[in-house]
Amino acid sequence: MPRRGRRPHRFTEPVVSEREKSRILVGVIGKPRGNRGEVYVEPLTDFPDRRFAQAAELYFEPGMPGGGEPRRVVVEQSRWIGDRLVIRLAGSDSIDGAEALRGAKLYADAADEPSLDKGSYFHRQLEGLTVVTEDGRRLGTVTGLLRTAAGDILEVSPGEGPGEDPYLVPAVEEICYDVELSEGVIRVRLPEGLLEINR
């Protein structure tokens, strides 16, 4: 959750597949649950109930290096156990079959994007944007986003040289006060000392 008094920008569904730019990474398969082919999934989306609904179609990319091209799969069953998501994919009906899925990535079609509220953005919309301070100083380029208990944090690479640590900028409206996708710019208002602490 964001710190009290700060409104977060919302950034969802972080990664577009390098292999297939029309697909969005929405989850990673974890360990099996039980012996009937079910698996735990780490959702990487703010829309897990939609992305992993029964009969939803996804793309499955094996977790092993060189595991092959993504293939279409269907969610046969989906449920929450506490705060953990459990699914069963069509064709997975044993613990051995579920174990073979461990580490695989699940993608959705980018064309099937949910609509977002004003002030909300998909991660992929922000990657590569230039981050600029109020006084016009260029901080760098957004190269990633971290999800933490305190809220989302932009990783901003200054590009000053190999191995240069990124700046970590909280993705809250009071700091990232202006996001202009058409200009490719995020304007930030930085509290004193923030960059020295968050690097």
N, C-alpha and C positions, 0 to 999 in steps of 0.2 A: 504494500500500500504506500502511496506517496506520503511524505511528511505532512503533518497537519498544517492547513493554511495554504498549501500549494496545490494547484490544479494540474493534473498530469496531462500531457499530450498522450494519446494512445497510439501505440505502434504494434501492429499485429502481423502474424504470419511472416517470419523473418527472412526466409531464404528462397530464392528461385533456383531451381536445379540448373547446374552448369551444363548438364547434358541436354536439357530440354527447357528452353527459356519460357515456354508456355505453361510450365507446371510450377506449383508452389509446395514447398516442404511444409507439411502440416503435422507430422508426428514421427516418432522413432519407436520401434517395437522393442520392448524389454523382455523380461523373462516369462516363461509359461506360467499359467495359473491352472492348476488341476491337470487332468489327463484327457481332456476332450478337445484340445486344440486351441483353447483360449490363451490370449497373451495380454500382458499389461502394455499400455501405450503411454509414452510421454507426449502429451499434446503440445504442439508448437503453434497454436492458433487460439484466438479468443472466441472461436466458434466451434468448440469440440462437439457439441450436440448436433450441429448441422453436418460438419465434416465427417463424423463417424456414425451417422445415423444408420439404422438398419437399411440395407439395400443401396447405400451410398457406393459410388464407384470411385476407386482411387487407383493410383499407380504405385506399384511395389518395386523398390530397388533393393536387391540383396545387399546385405551389410558387408560381405566379404570383398576385398579388392578384386577387381576384374570379375565381379559376380554377374555381369550381364546387363542387358538393357532393361529399363523399367517395363513392367507388364501390368496390364489392367487387372484389378482384383475387385471383388465385391465384399462389402461388410455384411456378414451373415447375422451377426448378433453384436449388440453393444449395450454396456451397462456400466454404472458407477458403483464401485464398492468403496464407501467412504469418499475420499477425495481422489481415488485412483480409478482411471478408466481401463476397462477390460473389454476387448473385442475378440471376435472370432471371424477369420476370413474364410470365404468359401474355399473348400478343398483342404482345410486344416482341421483334422478331426482326431488327432492323437498328440500325446506329449512330445513324441519325436518330431512330428510335423511342426508343432509350436516352437520347439527348440531350434529348428532350422530357420525360423523367422527372426530369431534374436538379432538385434542390431540393424535390421532392415529399416529403410526410410520409406515413408508413405507420402505421396504427393497428390495434390488435387489439381484440377484444371484451373489455370489462371482466369479463364473466361467465366468461371463460375464464382466470381468474387461477390461476397456480400457487400451491400452498400454500407458506408461508414458515416457516422455523425460528423458534423463540422468540427474541425480540430483533431480528427483522428486520421491516422496514416498507416499504410502498410510499410513494414520495414524496407521492402525493396524500393519504395518510393524515395526513401531518404538516403540510401547508400549512394555515395558519390557526390552528395550535395556539399557545397562549400560552406563552412561555418565562419561567420564574420562577427566581430564584436561591435558594440554600439558606436565606437569611434572609427570603425572601418578597417580595423586590423584583421587580417586573415589568420584564423587559427589553424585551419587545415581542412581535411576532407573526412566525411563520415565513412568509416570503414566497417562499422559493426554496431551492435546494440546488445547491451547486457541487461538481463532481467534479474532484479534483486528483490528482496523482501521490502525494501524501501521505495521501489519503483524502477522504471526503466532508465538506463544510462547510455548516452551516446559515446561511442569510441571515436575520437577525432584524431586522425593521423596528421601530424604537422608536415610530414614529407621532407624533413630537413636532412635526412640521411639514413642509411641503413641502421636498423636496430633502434631507432628513435621511439621512445615510449609514447603511446597515444595519450591525449588529454581525455579525461572522463568528465562528461558534462551531463548533469541530471536533466532528464527530458521532461521538465515541468514548464508550464506556460510562463511563469514569472522569469525564468532564465531563457528558454527558447521562445522568445516573445513574438517572433515573426518567421513563419515557414512559408517560403515562396517556391513552390514546385516549378512553376513556369520559368523562374529566374535561376533555379538551381542553387538557392541560397537559404541558409538558416541564420537568422540574426539572433545573437545572444547578449544578454545583460548579465554580466558575471559579478557575483559578490566578491569582495576583496579577499584575496588569498585562496580562492577556490581552485585555481589551476595548480598552485603549488602543493595543495593537499591531495588533489585527485589526479595524480600522475604516477 
